[in-house]
Amino acid sequence: MIEILVSFFLLVGAAFALIGSWGLVHLPDFYLRLHGPTKATTLGVGGMIIGSVIYFSSHGETLSLHELLVTLFLFITAPVSAHMLAKAALHLQLRSEERTRNRNDV
């Protein structure tokens, strides 16, 4: 039963990471590409780490806290770095697609 649960989290995490990577490559401008690694890939890595926590906690005597610390660090740093990248792009006035602009700005 544990192997099924671990496999589920690994597959869901891998699917999110794949979708995030696809978005990073195929979306047209910087602002849209920023969502791939910060949203979907973060969830993907989180899902894989949850699978790792379940596996190592079930095969050891204690709860595996190393992976929980990695997850906490990932979920704190990914939004902060995305915010800093977006602010730098706005400061540099990077070109964006027409459809991503706010309708009030046009």
Steps between C-alpha positions, in 0.01 A plus 500: 500500500786739581659431161177599324480826695868578432454418132196728483688797644801436278286481186297809588819688587667393177192607300502847659876533440453400137218751451706775664800421281281500191364842598852635548597397147184572301334809646560817297631765740692533826198569719317191379816288519546604861192302604637165381786457745341690785160335508486160331859394552490599867192281546674223307808501719274526805308190392819305445634605839174394669540159336856488633383593852240223498748242368786575740267546797340162440835321458669667798425528867426873506338767289733626227537874561772580248254496213252714692768766549582491127129540419466791740806670353371442146153638570648810665770580245314434173240778539761746628733435206209523253399833651855633472527384137166661412600829664832499315319434171260786567792728589677406175171545311516162331270453205186300569235347282194715434269244659693500829472873560241644730207639300518827693864554395434476127 
